[in-house]
């Protein structure tokens, strides 16, 4: 029960800040995809270089979320959150006025660092503002905004780019960011550090950054020669060094020992990684299918794809609320099973598949996302002490980033095997359908494995 009206006001503003920041940080990461050709044309550079606007941002988010989560836990989460929002908004403004591709790339990397400060604090700030019996419900709001940002990014981004130009994407996210900044700065309470007096573990954090950057970059460029594979292997090497150091450190940046001693915590994070890895490429592959095979325009395809995030936006808060009363472990396992069912339906796509069947599969997948995301996050956070909320939420954000990368790596490998250098948009429909079928066989298998791993939690 809330203490007084002031507490309720703070809780409402906290939800506002978290929902807006969760949306804009994921939205801007996916909304630029359809703007790449226009940006390349404006600055006279290749599509490969423009692609770094997305890759650079994603790498920065993944690499710095955990170190900055640690910083937030030992200093002040509000300060880190407000600073992150300010950097994000400033980068939106700088992007609009960028005069060269290099300037825009630097701005996007800095924006990724700002986003990592948000990712590492917004969930911790949210659950700190509410009692434990309301954690699932409020996490549902945050995760609904996250999934909507990821899924609606290409749709809304494509519409904005088509009608107003790519700069309008930054104007929209910047405007929303200003609202979140003012609300956070003026309304959120400044809490004392939960882990005050502890160290940052600089060597451990440096090893972590090297591990994530090399691994994710190597994986994202896999199939483009030997160097990406070498970099990915080097990243794994740094990861091993990181784990060894953290197991011996007196004040580790990440309590790696928890993954060994607490099987529920380890499997909850692994379930998140598998879920993101198995589902992130769905919107990418199905949007290509709708355009190349079924002949819809990009805008119409985007509107069809809204079925999935719409279900997620509506049901995620409800699923989170239910997870406060019932086992979040069983709920998230059931959600993964629905994701497996939805992905499994896409295995049977043909050139003449009914649009109704596709929409039904998207709805089932969206329902699975809703059942999985909030309860699984609730489960993860229930395993950690309040002093580790920042790092725990950062690790979940990293699981999402790595999962996204792995999902696209799977698609890249399958596409390379069957299409070589032919762009998906120019592929023969029959071969494209085969690529999609095989990709979803893999994704369904990952989901099924995730169900069994999720059920092993206690």
N, C-alpha and C positions, 0 to 999 in steps of 0.2 A: 504493500500500500504506500503511495507517495506521501511524503511528509507534509508538504504544503503546496499552495499554488505556484510558488516560485520554482519549486522542483519540477513541477509539470511543465512550466514555461521553458526551463533549461532542457528538459528531455525533448520537447517538441523542436527546439532549435537545433539540438544535437542530431535528431533524425533528419532535419532539413539539410544541415551541413553534410552529413554522411551520404545521404541519398544523392545530392547534387554532385559532390566530388566523386562518388563511385561511378556515376553516369559519365561525367565529362572525361575522366581519366581513361576509361575504357572506350568511350565513343570516339575520341580523337585518335586513338590508336588504330581503329578500324575504318573510320570514315574517309580517310585519305586514299584508300586503295583505288577507288574509281577515279580519283583526281590525278593519278600518276601521269597519264599521257598528257594532260593539259599543262601540268607543272613542268614536265620535261620540254614541251614545246615552247613554253614561255621563256624558260631559261636556256634553251638550246642545248640540253644535255640528254644522255641516254636514259632509257627506262630503268636500267640496272642501277644507275647512280641515284635516281629519284626514289627507287625502292628502299634506299637507306633511310628515307624519312620515316618509314615504318620500322625497319630493322634497328636503326640507331635508338629510337624511342624505346622499343621493346627490350633491347639489351640493357639500356640504362635503368629501366624499371626493375628488371630481374636482378641486376648486379648490385644495386644500392638499397633495395628494400630492407634486407636483413641488417646491414650496418646501420642504417638510419633508424630502423626499428629499435635496435640496441641503444642508440643515442637517445631516442625518445623515452625509453624505459628508465634511463639513468639521469635524465635531465627533466624535461617537461613536455608531455605529449601535445598540449595545446600549442606551445611555441613552435614545435616542429611541424605540426599540422598547418598552422597559420602561415609559417614561412614557406611551406610547400605549395600552398594555394597561391601565395603571392608570386612565387617563381613561375608557377604554371600560367597564371594570368599575364604576367609580364612577357612571357614567351609567346603567348597568343598575339599580343600587340606587336611584338618584334617580328613575328612571322608575317603579319599583314604588310609590314613595311620593309620586308627583306628585299635587298637589291641584287642578290646573287644566290646561286644554289648553295655555295659553301656557307654563306650566312644562315640560310634556312636550315641546313643540316646541323650546324652548331646550335641553333635555337631549339631544334627538335630534341637533341641529346640533352640539353639543359632542361628542357621541359620534361623529359623522362626522369631526370633526377628529382625535379619538383614533384612529379607524380609518385615517385617511390617514397617520398616523405609523406604523401597523402595515404598511400597504400599501407604504410607501416604504422599509421596512427589512427585512421578514421574508424576502423573496426574496434580497436582498443578503447578509444574514446567513447564509442557507442555503448559497448557492453559495461563500461565502468559507470555509465550514467543510469543504468537500470539494474534492478534486483535480478538475481539469478533465475527466478521463475518467469521472467519476461525476456530472457536472452534470445530464445529462438524466434520469437515474434519480431523483435527489432532487427535481428540479423536477416530476417526475411525481406524487410524493406531494403536493406543495403544490397543484398545479393540480387534482388529483383532489378535494382538499378544497374548493377554491374552487368548482368546478363542482357538487359535491354540495351545498354551501351554497346556491348560487343556485337549483338545481333542486329540492332537497328543502325549501327554505324554505317555499314555499306549502303543501306537503303536510303537513309536520310542524307548521308554524305553525297550519294549519287544525285539525289534530287537537288540539293543545294548547289553542287558543282555544275549541274546541267543548267540551272536557271540563274544562279547568281555568281558563279565562279568559285574556285577553290578557297579563296580568302574568306568567303562567308562561313566556312566551317570553323575557322579560328575566331571569327567575330562572334558566332553563336556560343562556342565553348568559353570564350573570354568573358562574355556578358554573364553567363551562368556562374562562372568562377568568381566574378566580382560579388555576386549575391552571397555565395558561400563564404567568401573572405570576410565580408562585413559581418555576417551572422556569427562566424567563428570568433572573430576578433572582439566583438562587442558583447556577445551573449554567453559564450562557453566559459565555464569557470576554469581558473588556472590551478591545476592540481599539483601537489608536491610529487617529486619523483618516487616511483614505487621501488626502484632499485638504487636509490641514492647512495653515493659513496663507492659504487662499483666501477670497474674500469671498462674501457671500450674494447679491450683486446685487439689492438691495432694489427698485430701480425696475423691473427686469426681472420680478421675482416679482409685483409689484403689477399690472403689465400682464397677466401670465399669469392671475392670479386674476380680474381683470375680464373678460378674454377668455372664460374657461371658464364663469364664473357667468352672464354675459349670454347667451352662445351656448346653453348647455344649458337655461337657464330659458326663453329665447325659443322654442327648439325644442319643449320639453315642453308649452308652452301654445299651440302653433301651432293656428290654427283658431278661436281665442277672441277675435278682433278684430285690430286693427291693431297694438296695442302690443307683443304678443309678437314679431311680425315685425320691428318697429323695434329691439327689444332684441337679437334674434338678429343683425341687421345691424350693430348697434353692437358686439356681441361679435366679429364678424368683423373690424371695424375695429381693435379693440384687439389682435386676433390679428396683424394686419398690422404694427401698431406694435411688438408684442412681437418678431416675427421680425426686423424691421429693426434693433431695438436689439441683439438677441442676436448678430446677424452682425457688429456693430461693437464689442461689449463685449470688454474684455481678459479678463475672467473671467466669462463668461456663466453664468446659472443652468442653461441648456440649450444644449448645443453644437449649435445649429441647423445649422451648417455640415455636420455629419455626414450630415444628411438629403440634402444636395446632393452631397457628395463620395462617400458610401458608399451606393450604390444598394441593396445588400443589406439594410442597416440600415433604410433608408427603406421598402422594400417589405415587410420583415418586420413593421414596425409598421402599415403600411397593411393588410396581410393580416389582422392581428389586429382592426383596426377593422372591416373588411368581414365577418369571421367573426362577431363579436359582433353586428354590425348585422343580419346575415341570419338569425341563429339565436335571439336572445334571446326573441323574441315567440312562438316555437314552443310553449312550455309554456303561455303565456297563451291563445293561440288554440285549441289542442287541448283544453285543460281546459274552455273554454267550449263547444266542439263536443261533447265527451263529455256535458256536463250538459244543454245546451239541445236538441241534436239527438238524441242517443242516450238521454237521460233518466236518466243515472246521477247518484247523489248526489255532492256535492263530495268526500266522503271516498273513495268508490269511484273517482271520476275521479283523485284524487290517487294512489291506489294503482296505477292503471294507468300513470300518468305516471312512476312510479318506475323503469320499465324503462330510461329514458334515463340518469338519473344513476347507476344501478347499473352499467351497462356502462362509464360513464366512470370510476367509482371503481375498478373492477377493472382496466381496461386502460390508464389514463393512466400509472401507474408503469412498466408494461411497455413502453409506447411510448417513454417517456423513456429507459429503459435501452437500447432498440434504437437510439435516436437518438445514443447515445454511440459506436456502432459504425458506423452508416450515415449517409448524408447527411440531416441534419435538414430541409434545404430540400425534398428530394424527398418525405420523409415527410409534412411539413405540407401540401404541395401535394396529396398523395394524400388526406390527411384532409379537406381542403376539398372535394375531388371527391366523397367519400362524403357530406359534409354537403349538397352540391348534389343528390345522388341522393335522400337522405332527404327534403329539402325538396320536391324535384320530385314525389315520390310523393303529397304532400299536395295538390298541384294537382288531383288527380283524386278528391278526397273527394266523396262524395255523401251524401244523407240515409240511404242503406241500406248504406254501406260496411262491410265486415267489420271487426270489432274486431281480428282477427288481422293484417290489413293495416296497421292503425294502429300496433300494437305493433311490427311488423316495421320500419316507417318510423322509429319512435322508436329502435329498436335500431341501425339503420343510421346515424342521425344521431348517436347516442351514440358509436358506433364512430368516426365521422368526427371528433367532438370530441376523442376520445382520441388519434387519430393526429396531429391538428393542434396541440393546445394545448402539450404538453410540448416537442415538437421545435421549434415556432416560437419559444417562449420561449428555448429553448436556443440557437437561431440568433441571436436578438436579443442575448442576453448575451454571445455569442461575439464580437460586433463591438465591444464597449466594454472599456475598461481597468477594472481593479479599483476605481480611484478614482471611477468614474462609475456603479457598480452601483446605488446608491440612486436616482439620477435616472433611469437606464434602466428600472428596475423601476417607478418612479412613472409614467413615460410610458406603459408598458404598461397600468398600472391606469387611467390616463386614457383610453386607447384603448378599454378595456372599458366605462367609464362612458359615453363619447360614443356608442359602438356600441349600448349598451342604449337610450339616448335616441333615437337614429336609428331603431332597430327599432320602438319604440313610436310614433314620429312617423309612420312608414309605415302602421302599423295605424290610427292616428287619422285620417289623411287618407282611407284607403280606407273606413273606417267612416262618416266624415262624408259621403262621397260617396253612399253607398248607404242609410244608416240615419238620417242627420241627427242628431236628438237622442234617438233611441230607444236605450236601454241594450242592450248585447249580450245580457244575460240575458233580455230581453223581446222579442228580435227574432224575426221569422218565420224558421223553420228554413231555408227555401229561400233567402231573402236572405242569411242568415248563412253558408250554405255558399258562396254566390257571393263574399261578402266574403273568406272564408278562401282560396278558389281564387285570387282576384286577388292577395291578399297574398303567397301562396306563389309565384306567378309572379315577382313582384318579388324575393322573397328568393332564389329559385333563380338568377335572373339575376345577383344580387350575388355569390352563391357561385361561379358560373361565371367571372365577372370576377376574383374573388379567386384562382381556380386559375391563370389566365393571369398575373396579377401575381406570384403566388408563384413561378411557374416562371421568372420573369425574373431572380430572384436568383442571385448568384454566390458 
